[in-house]
């Protein structure tokens, strides 16, 4: 269980760190992805993707200079988000990240994440959709 969730547990001593259902696992990972995508790493995009990923680099690079309507820019954002997930969300295995321009609003990118996560002895496929505001550099759940 991530540190933020352990600290925010309402009943200390009753939480053994195990998530009991696929839904609670997905909710926990979703919250962590939201934190990760809304935290800025001090590294630029190129250095971030090439770097080693220390705790000091936690988050994602500032990508407000990118355009949500530019395919090369969306590919750069996709690569950075995939690296962030691989480095900082170890509960997700075999993660695939797809970033596309939002057809509804300019400046937004739709991020689709599909991955495997282990719950007990079983692997479960879970998916997330988020809207990434390229201009503001923030993520939120897709409607």
C-alpha positions in Angstrom: 0.0 0.0 0.0 1.5 3.4 -0.9 2.8 5.7 1.8 0.0 8.3 1.4 -2.7 5.7 1.9 -1.0 4.2 5.0 -0.7 7.6 6.6 -4.4 8.5 5.8 -5.8 5.2 7.1 -8.7 6.0 9.4 -8.3 3.1 11.8 -4.6 2.5 12.6 -3.8 -1.0 13.5 -6.7 -2.5 11.5 -5.1 -2.1 8.1 -2.7 -4.9 7.3 -1.7 -3.3 4.0 -3.6 -5.7 1.9 -6.3 -4.6 -0.6 -9.2 -7.0 -0.6 -10.9 -6.5 -3.9 -10.0 -5.6 -7.5 -12.0 -2.4 -7.2 -10.1 -1.3 -4.1 -6.8 -2.1 -5.8 -7.8 -0.1 -8.9 -9.0 2.8 -6.8 -5.7 2.8 -4.8 -3.6 2.7 -8.0 -5.7 5.3 -9.6 -5.1 7.7 -6.7 -1.4 7.1 -6.9 -1.4 7.7 -10.7 -3.3 10.9 -10.1 -0.7 12.0 -7.5 2.2 11.0 -9.8 0.8 12.8 -12.9 0.1 16.0 -10.9 3.6 16.2 -9.4 6.3 17.9 -11.5 9.7 16.4 -11.7 12.6 18.9 -11.9 13.9 17.2 -15.0 13.0 18.1 -18.6 11.4 15.6 -20.9 14.6 14.3 -22.5 16.5 14.0 -19.3 13.6 12.4 -17.5 13.2 9.6 -20.1 16.9 9.0 -20.2 17.5 9.4 -16.4 17.6 6.8 -13.7 14.5 7.8 -11.8 15.5 8.6 -8.2 13.0 9.7 -5.5 14.2 13.3 -6.2 12.9 12.9 -9.8 9.4 11.8 -8.7 6.5 13.0 -10.8 6.4 13.8 -14.5 8.3 16.6 -16.3 6.7 19.9 -17.1 5.0 19.3 -20.5 3.1 22.6 -20.8 5.3 23.5 -23.8 3.8 20.6 -25.7 0.7 20.8 -27.9 -2.2 18.4 -27.5 -2.8 18.6 -31.2 0.7 17.6 -32.2 1.3 13.9 -32.8 5.1 14.1 -32.0 4.3 16.0 -28.8 1.7 13.5 -27.7 4.3 10.7 -28.4 6.8 12.5 -26.1 4.2 12.8 -23.4 3.2 9.1 -23.8 6.8 8.1 -23.4 7.3 10.2 -20.3 4.1 8.8 -18.7 5.1 5.3 -19.5 8.5 5.8 -17.8 6.8 7.4 -14.8 4.5 4.4 -14.3 7.3 1.9 -14.7 9.5 3.8 -12.1 7.0 4.9 -9.5 4.0 2.5 -9.6 5.5 -1.0 -9.2 2.0 -2.6 -8.7 1.3 -2.1 -12.4 2.9 -4.8 -14.6 3.0 -4.9 -18.4 1.6 -1.4 -18.6 0.7 0.1 -21.9 0.1 3.9 -22.2 -1.8 5.5 -25.1 -2.1 9.3 -25.4 -4.5 10.8 -28.0 -5.8 14.3 -28.5 -9.2 15.0 -27.1 -11.8 15.6 -29.8 -14.0 17.5 -27.3 -11.6 20.2 -26.0 -8.4 21.6 -27.4 -5.5 21.4 -25.0 -6.6 18.1 -23.4 -5.1 14.7 -24.1 -6.9 11.5 -23.3 -4.6 9.0 -21.5 -5.5 5.4 -21.5 -3.5 3.0 -19.3 -4.0 -0.8 -19.3 -1.9 -3.0 -17.1 -1.8 -6.2 -15.0 -1.9 -6.0 -11.2 -1.5 -8.7 -8.7 -4.1 -9.2 -6.1 -3.2 -12.1 -3.8 -2.1 -14.9 -6.0 -4.1 -13.7 -9.1 -3.3 -11.3 -11.8 -6.0 -8.8 -12.8 -6.2 -6.6 -15.9 -7.1 -3.0 -14.9 -7.6 0.1 -17.0 -7.6 3.8 -16.4 -8.6 6.8 -18.5 -7.5 10.3 -17.6 -7.6 13.6 -19.2 -4.3 15.3 -19.2 -4.4 19.1 -19.5 -1.3 19.7 -21.6 -1.5 23.5 -21.1 -1.9 23.5 -17.4 0.1 20.2 -16.9 -2.5 18.5 -14.7 -4.4 15.2 -14.8 -8.0 14.4 -13.9 -10.3 11.4 -14.3 -12.0 11.1 -17.7 -15.7 11.5 -17.6 
